[in-house]
Amino acid sequence: MAHDEGYYILQARAILDSGNWLAPMSWGAPVFDRTIGAQWIIASSQKIFGYTSWSSHIPSLIFGLISLCLTYLLSKRYFGVQVASISAAILFLSPIFLDHIHLATQDIPLLAIELVGIYSISKAEKEKPGVFHVISGMWMGIGFLLKGFMIFLPAIAIVPFVLWRKRYLLTSRLFLIGFVAGWLPAFAWIAFSINKYGYTVVSDLFNKLLYLSGENIFAKGPFYYMWNIPLFTLPWFIFAIHPFVYGIRNWRDDRLFVFIGYPLLLAFLLSCFKTKTTYYGLQLTPYISILAAYSAVLLTTHHAVRRRVIGFIKILGICLFLGAVTLLLTRLNSLLVVDTNIFVLILFVLVTLSITWILLDWRESGYRIFVRLILCQWVVMVALTQGGLLTDRNPLIRNALSSNYDVMQIVKDQRVSFVKTSSGLEASDSKKRILIALAMKNLNHSLISNEGMSEGDLAWINERDIHLLPPGDLSVLYSNDDLLPWVLVAKN
């Protein structure tokens, strides 16, 4: 995916090709619109395993496993092993989580770091100062290197828990040592960057924050997460509602702060921030998973609630089945034009979910109900993954750049550049440029002019700019409809 996954992979690759581990580079220029922690991690993986799509995605897979383990441990600490096992399975099979562990971005590493912090704070005891005290102070600085100022939202959201239940951490020497140690790399990175590039360039970190916190193309209304998070965590969000209300009424210990107060305050802070995206809501998924898993316990004794919840899910199942029928009819009547494989995949997912949900029996135990739902969700997510919807996001461009095609035979291991465009790029053209760049084995990370090309040099150029050059100056080597407006040329 070009944005933001391709952006991070290219910046990581630029680190290795240039040896510059200080600045996030975009087409040869330092661009401090984000921090550099994720790029360091991806570059390190590429250094160890070589530059491949697989190596770029290894960090997200590793941090995804860490997130699952910490969700299990956090749930086990407060609710026991059985609930912990269910909560980890629910998180893994949540569409938003499984989607993002297939992306080489900051979001899964950020989630893992936040869970490290929350779990360490919950484990830190006054009478036993140790490693958890250190980690409780360290995670915020590491999180800043990964996601910039976004780390302050979970840090603020956990403050009530610290003040009411863990106040002794604020005077703990180990906590302060961890806090300083965690922020030291971030401050060192900023200081060295200012020294080399100047404050004006590095200040883009703050300018980006101001841009995202104001009116922009990513700004959405205050109720965005009220529908977005439930949609991307179905059906588990429905099960989490009862434990949420139950916890508010009955919990007066750490659970009230960790599983009610923290996610509620974090959701509020995310809603106050003008820019809203699906992946910001990813930070709430472990707590939805844990609450949903705990409902397996509550529903065993609360029969009336179990009946209402299962009844509501049955209604959703009927709606999904009607959606599948509508999709099939529109396809048969040629009203829907979509790739056959994608159509079959979506129809399979809708039918599988709808039938499973409709056939749920409220008289069964909460655990048996969850086994049915988890197995169904596993089948669906396997189909979506193996069907390519979560792993093959741009199949036409991938096919056009496949090693079996002429373009890769022409390029081989030669160094390839991109020629500066004569005017601004549309979003789709920028997307294709990133995806083409990712496929080049030997890439010049700086944009060049036509005059900067020597005889025999290869470059991708916007086709509209070819006509602005002297006749015979360039030879077109490769053109493909799926890659337009970019064509591969050689300097004569």
Secondary structure, DSSP 8 states (H G I E B T S, - for coil): -IIIIIHHHHHHHHHHHH---SS-EETTEE--SS-SHHHHHHHHHHHHH-SSHHHHHHHHHHHHHHHHHHHHHHHHHHH-HHHHHHHHHHHHH-HHHHHHTTS-SSHHHHHHHHHHHHHHHHH--SSS-SHHHHHHHHHHHHHHHHHGGGGHHHHHHTHHHHHHH-GGGGG-HHHHHHHHHHHHHHHHHHHHHHHHH-HHHHTHHHHHHHHHHSS-TTB--TTHHHHHHHHHTTTHHHHHHHHHHHHHHH--SHHIIIIIIHHHHHHHHHHHSSB--HHHHGGGHHHHHHHHHHHHHHHHH-HHHHHHHHHHHHHHHHHHHHHHHHHHHHHHTT-----HHHHHHHHHHHHHHHHHHHT--TTS-HHHHHHHHHHHHHHHHHHHHHTTTTT-S-HHHHHHT-TTSHHHHHHTT--EEEE--SS---HHHHHHHHHHHHH-SSEEEEEE-GGG--TT-EEEEEHHHHTTS-TTSEEEEE--TTTTTEEEEEE-
